[in-house]
Amino acid sequence: MKCDLREKDISGCGLTGIINKKGKRFGGSEIKKSLCLMKDRGNGLGAGFAAYGIYPEFEDCYAFHVMYDYPSSRMEAEEYFRANYDMERIEEIPTAPVKSIVIKPLLLRYFVKPMKDKLTPGESEDDFVVRTVMRVNSGIEGAYIFSSGKNMGAFKGVGEPYDIAEFYRIEEYEGYIWTGHTRFPTNTPGWWGGAHPFTLLDWSIVHNGEISSYGINKRYLEMYGYKLTLLTDTEVVAYMLDLLVRRHGLDIRTACSVLAAPFWKDIDRMDGGPGGERDAYTALRLTYGSALLNGPFSILFGHRNGLVGLNDRIKLRPLVAATKGDFVYMGSEESAIREVCKDPGRVWAPRAGEPVIVEIER
C-alpha cells in the first residue's frame, strides 16, 4: 500500500506539566495519565518524570539520584560522597517489576549535606554540588547523577511512559509541581541517562525538538566549568539556566529572552529611546549570543519556585497551556491537559518565544 507522507505529522516527543500555585501537593497519578495519553509521540526509547515537594522529611538535604552501570562505579562514587558530604540516608530508589524493563542500571538515592570544610573560599553549597555532579558524571565511568536538587527528584529510563511510571511507582509520590516526557530520539542515542528530564540542582528540563546550536552552547558552558556528558542536546538547557539565573542573577523572564531571543529585525523595530527595549535586547544579544538556543523546540522547566513553558522564536514545536483554579497545565497537546482537567477555565497556545511563567504563591 502506498504511504502518503503528507499525512504524517512528524513532531516527535511529548511533554506535560502541572503546577499547583498554592504549593499544595498532589499525587503522581495525574501526570501519569496526562503523559500516557501522548504515548504515540514517543517510541519507547525514553520517558521520565520530575516532581517537587516529594521529600519533605529531607527538605534541607540535596537528594542525589544516581544510576550505576557497574558495582565498581558505586564503590568509587560512594567513596567520594563520604569524603565530602554528611550522609543522612542511602537507599535504593523504590521500583516495581515491569515485564518490559529487563536491562536497567542500579538506581540509588542519597540525602546529603556538603561538609563545610570542603567548600573553597567563597564557594556556596550549590556551587559545590554542581562541582560534584560534573566530577562524578565525567570522571567515574558508569556513574551518573541524574538528579541533585533539594526536596525534588527525577525518575527516568528507557521505556514507554506507562512502564516507566509503573517501574518508579510514580503514583506513590506527592508533589506540588510535576513534569513528564516521552521521548522520540532522532539524532542522539536512547539510553537511561539520555532520557528526560535533565536536571541540575533544582532545575529540571523536558524538551521536544532539537537544539541545533548545541555545539556553540556546549563550548560556551565549558568556559564556565560545565561538562556535558549525557549525549543529548537537551543537557545544555539545564546548565544554561543554572548559569544565567543562579550564577549571573538574571530573572526568569530575562533568561527566557536570552534562550529564545528576538530576531535582530524585530529588535530594530522596538522603542529606541534611552533605556528602551531596543537597548535592553541589544545588550542581551551581544552579551549572551552564545547562549541563544537555535532550532525547533518547546521546553518546560521546573524549579523549586515555579514552572515555565517556552517555545522557540518561530514556534516550530507545539505548546499549549491551560488554567483552572489553583492549577496551571502545560503540554504538547490540549488533549493531554483535558485528560486530567475536563473543563479548564482558559486554554491558549503561547506565542513564539513568549514564556508562560508560573510562580508558587508563598
GIDA-V560206 format. One line per field, one symbol per residue. ss: DSSP state (a for helix, b for strand, c for the rest). phi: phi as a letter, one per 20 degrees, with the letter a starting at -180 (. if undefined). burial: 1 if it has 24 or more other ideal C-beta (glycine too) atoms within 12 Angstrom, else 0. A space follows every 10 residues. Layout:
BEGIN
ss=???
phi=???
burial=???
END
This chain:
BEGIN
ss=ccccaaaccc cccbbbbbbb cccccbbcaa aaaaaaccaa acccccbbbb bbcccaaacc cbbbbbbbcc aaaaaaaaaa aaaabbbbbb bbcccccccc cccccbbbbb bbbbcaaacc ccccaaaaaa aaaaaaaaac ccbbbbbccb cbbbbbbccc aaaaaaaaca aacbbcbbbb bbcccccccc caaacccbbb ccbbbbbbbc cccaaaaaaa aacccccccc ccccaaaaaa aaaaaaaccc caaaaaaaac cccaaaaacc ccccccaaaa aaaaaaacaa acccccbbbb bbbccbbbbb bccccccccb bbbbccbbbb bccaaaaacc cccccbbbcc cccccbbbbc cc
phi=.fdeffeeee cmlccbbcce femeebffff fffffffegf edcnerbacc bdnecffcfe dfdeecdcec gfffgfffff gffcceeeac bfffccfcgf ddebffdccc dccffgfeff gneeffgfff ffgffffddd fnccedabee lbadcbrerf gffffffelg feecbecccb bddcfdccfe bgfefefdcb leecccbdpb efegffffff fffdnfcece mbffgfffff ffffefeemf fffffffefc fffgffffef gefgmfggff fffffffdgf efeeofbccd cdbfdrccdb effdmecfbc cbcbledccc afcffffffd cfcffbcbdg fgmdfddcdf ed
burial=0000000000 1111111111 1010111111 1111111111 1101111111 1111100100 1111111100 0011001101 1001101001 0010100100 1001111111 1111000000 0000111111 1111111001 0111111111 1111111111 1111111111 1011111111 1111110101 1111111111 1111111111 1011001101 1001011111 1111111111 1111111001 0101111111 1100001000 0000000001 1101100101 1111111111 1111111111 1110111111 1110001111 1111111011 1001001011 0111111111 00
END
